[in-house]
Amino acid sequence: MKGAGPAMNVTLKHLQAFVAVAREGSFTRAARRLALSQPALTIQINQFEEELGVRLFDRTTRRVVLTDNGTEFLPTVERLLDDFETAIADVRDVAQRRRGRVSVAALPSIALKAMPGILHAFREAYPSISVHLHDANASGVQQRVARKEVDFGLSSMWEPDSDLVFERVMDDPFGLVCRADHPLAADTAPVRWHELAGYTFLGLGHDTGIRPLVQRVDDLPGNVRQPEVEVSNIATLEGMLVAGLGISALPRLAVPNHHASDLVYRPLTGPELTREICLITRQGRSLSPAAQSMRDMVLEKLSA
């Protein structure tokens, strides 16, 4: 037999044949258990012994028994086969959505208003898949995707990135948001951007996806282009709007629901402006089965 060396030619079938013969104590019974012919099984065992450089069985005309080397080796091989079968079962569970994990980053407005219904439907369809939802502004969502911290993101584009794919999901129209007792709240018809001139405008920072979009509007009033008050998140802006400190321009989804009686939303026109919500993934990287299922459901629900 060859001297022991790297077991480059040892296969799963060799391991399974060894365990079957060891447990059955018979080539005939082991061949039947493995659905092989006895000569084929004998060849596998001979190849295995040749590759290992040791004899695993002592054979007589009446019985087959493990050698000392075979007896010592058997528990290791059985553990390897158990680990292999467990790994295969785990992968199949993931592939068939019986287990898995999905991590999503989303704008706060998406996380608050769109994701609860989506998560409810997803959990009903895939109860064994855990979901982790992170909310962040547009730059934060895009950076989490780029850094591989999440499977995908839901946001407007903060800045172009050739390493990312931006798949349009829906359009979110902008409107004026002000307190119900503000002069601009008296009418429900669309309001033109130039009509916002002269009022205290509450703006969002450049690290959000909203500020750069507003800046694209032609002939934007000076108070809107250079806000008197600038904040970094929607929650702070909401508090200032409810306190009557000024007005703002927000996408419809970003308008707080729980202050519906305090705040008024009027569509903005001249021109109309929309925020494009995208599903953001990494270029050239496939999603896990669980993440793919979540992506499909997000597209179905938000594109409807």
Residue pairs with C-beta under 8 A, 6 or more apart in sequence:
1 49
1 50
1 52
1 53
1 54
1 55
2 50
2 51
2 53
3 53
4 52
4 53
4 54
5 53
7 51
7 52
9 47
9 51
10 48
10 51
10 52
12 84
13 44
14 44
14 45
14 47
14 48
14 51
15 77
15 80
15 81
16 34
16 81
17 30
17 34
17 36
17 41
17 44
17 45
17 48
18 45
18 48
18 56
18 70
18 73
18 74
18 77
19 74
19 77
19 78
19 81
20 30
20 33
20 34
20 41
21 27
21 30
21 41
21 45
21 57
21 64
22 56
22 57
22 66
22 70
22 74
23 30
24 30
24 33
25 63
25 64
25 65
26 63
26 64
27 38
27 41
27 42
27 45
27 64
28 38
30 41
31 37
31 38
31 40
31 41
34 41
36 44
45 56
45 57
48 56
49 55
49 56
49 57
54 67
54 69
55 67
55 69
55 70
56 66
56 67
56 69
56 70
56 73
57 64
57 65
57 66
57 67
57 70
58 64
58 65
58 66
58 67
66 74
90 99
92 98
93 99
93 100
93 128
94 100
94 288
94 289
94 290
95 289
96 289
97 126
97 128
97 129
97 289
97 290
97 293
98 128
99 128
99 129
100 126
100 128
100 129
100 130
100 288
100 289
100 290
100 291
101 129
101 130
101 131
101 132
101 290
102 129
102 130
102 131
102 132
102 151
102 288
102 290
102 291
102 293
102 294
103 131
103 132
103 134
103 149
103 150
103 151
103 291
104 115
104 131
104 132
104 133
104 134
104 150
104 151
104 152
104 153
104 154
104 294
105 133
105 134
105 135
105 136
105 140
105 141
105 144
105 145
105 149
105 150
105 152
105 153
105 154
105 155
106 114
106 115
106 133
106 134
106 135
106 136
106 141
106 153
106 154
106 155
107 135
107 136
107 137
107 138
107 141
107 154
107 155
107 156
107 209
107 254
107 277
108 135
108 136
108 137
108 233
108 234
108 235
108 254
109 234
109 251
109 253
109 254
110 154
110 155
110 253
110 277
111 133
111 135
112 135
113 253
113 257
114 154
114 253
114 301
114 302
115 133
115 154
117 301
118 297
118 298
118 301
118 302
119 131
119 133
121 297
121 301
122 129
122 131
122 293
122 294
122 297
123 131
125 293
125 297
126 290
126 293
129 290
129 293
131 294
132 150
134 144
134 149
134 150
136 144
137 207
137 208
137 209
137 232
137 233
138 155
138 156
138 157
138 158
138 207
138 208
138 209
138 210
139 158
139 159
139 207
139 208
139 209
140 207
141 153
141 154
141 155
141 158
141 280
142 153
142 155
142 157
142 158
142 159
142 161
142 164
142 280
144 150
144 153
145 152
145 153
145 164
145 280
145 281
145 282
146 161
146 163
146 164
146 282
148 282
151 281
151 287
151 288
151 291
151 294
151 295
152 279
152 280
152 281
152 287
152 291
152 294
152 295
153 279
153 280
153 281
154 169
154 277
154 278
154 279
154 280
154 298
155 209
155 277
155 278
155 280
156 209
156 210
156 213
156 275
156 276
156 277
156 278
157 166
157 209
157 276
157 278
157 280
158 207
158 209
158 212
162 283
163 282
163 283
164 280
164 281
164 282
164 283
165 280
165 281
165 282
165 283
166 278
166 279
166 280
167 278
167 279
167 280
167 281
167 299
168 276
168 277
168 278
169 277
169 278
169 279
169 298
169 299
169 302
169 303
170 276
170 277
170 302
170 303
171 274
171 275
171 276
171 277
172 251
172 252
172 253
172 254
172 274
172 275
172 276
172 277
173 251
173 252
173 267
173 268
173 272
173 273
173 274
173 275
174 213
174 214
174 249
174 250
174 251
174 252
174 267
174 268
174 272
174 273
174 274
174 275
175 191
175 249
175 250
175 251
175 252
175 255
175 265
175 266
175 267
175 268
176 184
176 191
176 196
176 247
176 248
176 249
176 264
176 265
176 266
176 267
176 268
177 241
177 247
177 248
177 249
177 250
177 255
177 263
177 264
177 265
178 184
178 185
178 241
178 246
178 247
178 248
178 263
178 264
179 185
179 241
179 242
179 244
179 262
179 263
179 264
180 261
180 262
180 263
180 264
181 244
182 244
182 247
182 264
184 191
184 195
184 196
184 199
184 247
184 264
184 266
185 264
185 266
187 266
188 266
189 266
190 266
190 267
190 268
190 269
191 266
191 267
191 268
191 269
192 268
192 269
192 270
193 217
193 219
193 220
193 221
193 224
193 268
193 269
193 270
193 271
194 219
194 221
194 270
196 221
196 223
196 224
196 247
196 249
197 221
197 222
197 223
197 224
198 221
198 223
199 223
199 246
199 247
200 223
200 228
200 229
200 245
200 246
200 247
201 221
201 223
201 224
201 227
201 228
201 229
201 246
201 247
201 248
201 249
202 227
202 228
202 229
202 230
202 231
202 237
202 240
202 241
202 245
202 246
202 247
202 248
203 211
203 214
203 224
203 227
203 229
203 230
203 231
203 248
204 210
204 211
204 230
204 231
204 232
204 233
204 234
204 237
204 248
205 211
205 230
205 231
205 232
206 212
207 232
208 232
208 233
209 275
210 250
210 251
210 254
210 275
213 273
213 275
214 220
214 224
214 249
214 273
215 225
216 273
217 224
217 271
217 273
218 271
224 249
228 246
229 240
229 245
229 246
231 237
231 240
234 250
234 254
234 256
237 248
237 250
238 256
238 259
240 246
241 247
241 248
241 259
241 263
242 259
242 262
242 263
249 268
249 273
250 265
251 274
251 275
252 265
253 277
255 263
255 265
256 263
277 302
279 295
279 298
279 299
281 287
281 295
286 292
287 295
